[in-house]
Amino acid sequence: MIFRFLILSDEIDDFVREIKIDSEATFMDLHHAIIDSAGYAKDQMTSFFICDDDWNRKTEITLVDMGTSPEEDSYIMENTPLEELLEDEDQKLLYVFDYLTERAFFIELKEMILRKTLAKPVCSRSEGFPPPQIMNFEEADAKNTVNALLGENFYGDSEYNVDELDSAGFDGLDDGLDSASPADNSFDEDRF
């Protein structure tokens, strides 16, 4: 069986890669295919994460043995075939390529092509330039600060409850505004 993966970046809008790979290939083979398609160096620590539908990380597949406790399941790219952990189309994965700043590609298993095989992975679609492979901490911190300010909880909207809105509190808000007609769109600098 062949897996067709779509790979996107949240940093670069027009970056798209599509990789076709045999289901019996390992996560290491997929790792090399991604690195090659992005033109990245192969000397960085990386990990895959199997995610749920909301991109929450569930299972990690590491580049090298991280010495996890024996009670935890641990998966190493070189020893883990794709088909061992991927069973359904639309399965979501993260590929963390900049381990220190947690930057990642978003991957989705778009298609499972039955009764076909591939001897080696193929990059079947390549659009846009990839983000830089490594970002220094200052750049990453500035990016994360902006993302935090513009994220879902901007100004606490996650705690907003329409039932708590006091319509009486809005009475008189237009008091003190001059009564220019709505058709008068002129700007008076002295008012501000």
N, C-alpha and C positions, 0 to 999 in steps of 0.2 A: 504494500500500500504506500502511496505517496501522500505526504502532508504538504499543504500549501499554506505558508505563513505570511501574513501581512504585518509589516513592521513600520511603526510611526514614532515620531518624536514630539513631545510637548514643547520643545524649544524652537523647532524649525517647522513652519507650517507646510512647506512644499517637499519635505523629506519623506520619501516613501521607498521601501524596499519590499520585494516579494521574493521569498525563498521557497523553493520546492526541494524536498529532502525525503529520503526513504524513511518509513516509519521504524525500521530496524536500526537506523543510524542512532548514534548517541547524542546526548546534549553537547558533548565536546565537538562533534561534527557540526552541529547547529551553531555553536559558539564561533568556530572558525569561519563558517559561511557568513555570519553577521559581521565579524571583524573584517573579513576580506571585502565584503560589499560596501563597508563604510570607509575602508582605507585606514583603519586603526592599527596601531602597534599591538603586538600580541604579548606584551610584557606587563599588563595590568591585571589586577585581581578583578574578577567578575563573578556574578551569580545570576541564575535564573530563579524566578519565583513563580510557582503555579498560583494563580489568583482566582478569586470568586468573581461573579458577574459585576461586582462593584469595585474591582481592582484591589481588594484586600488581599494581602500576602498570606498564603497558606503553607506551601511546601517549598523549601529552598533546595536548589541543586547548586553546589559550590564547585569552583574550579579545582580546588585542592581540598584535602581532608582538613577540616577545621577543628578536629579533636572534640567533637560533641560527645555528650555523655552516652553511654551504651543504651540507656532507656529511651533515647530519642531516635527516631528514624533519621538517618543521614544519607544524603545522596550526593555522589560525586559525578561530575559531568562525564568523565571518561568511562565510568562503569554503569551508567544509567541509559538504557535505550529510551528513545522518545515514546515508543508505544507502551512502555511500562507505566508512565504517568499521564499520558494524554489519550483520552478515549472518545471525546466528543468534539464535533465541529463547534466553533465559536468559543472554544476554551481560551481563556486569557492568561497571558504570561507577562511578567516584567523581566527585562534583561538589564541588570545594573552593570553599566560599563565604566562608571566612575565611582568606585566603591567609597572613596572618602567623602564625596559630596552627595552620594545617593542619587546620581543622575541615571536615567534609565530610558530604554526604548519600550514602547507598548507593543505587544505582539498578540496577534489573534490567529488561531488556527481556523482559517477560512474554508478549507476544503480537505476532505479525505478521499483520495482518488483510489478506488478499489481495483484490484487485479492489475496494478502497474507497479513497477519498481524503478529505482534510480541507482546507478552505481555510485554517483557522488552528487552532492548538493549543487543546485543551480540557482543563481540569482536571476529570476525571470522578469523582474521589473526594478528599475533603478531610476529614481527621480530626485532631483534636488541634492544639495550638499548636506552632509551630516553635521551635527553640532560638533564643536571641538571635543576631542576625546577626554581631555583633562581640563578642569576649571579650578583656578586657585580658590582658596577659602574665602577671600574677600569678595570675589565675584559671585560665588555661590551664596554667601550670606546676604549680599545685596539683592540677588534674585529672589531668595527665599523670603526676605523681608517684604519686597514688593508683592510677591504672590500671597503672603499672609494677609497683607492689607486689602488685597483685591479678592480674596477668597470668599467662600460661601458665608463665612461669619462676619463679613465686613459690617462694622457698626452694630454687631450683635443681632443681626436679623434672624438668627436661628432661634432666638428667644422671643421673638415678636409674636404676640397673640392678639388677633383682631378683637377678641372679646374684651380686652383690657383698654381699648381705645375709648377715651372719654370725649364724646362729641361736644359736650358743653365747654370743654377746654379750648375749643376753637372759636367760641363766640367772641366777637369784638376784635378779631385779628385784623380786619380791614380798617379799623378805626385809625385815624391819623394819616391814612393814605389820601393823597389829593384825588380829586374826583375827575381826573382826565379821562376822556372817553377812550374805550378800547381801540378805537380807530387811530388814536393819537399815539404813534409809536416813537415819538421823538425822545431823545435821551437828554435829561437835564443833569449836567455834572454837579451843579450846586446842591442837588438833593442828596448826593451820595458822598 
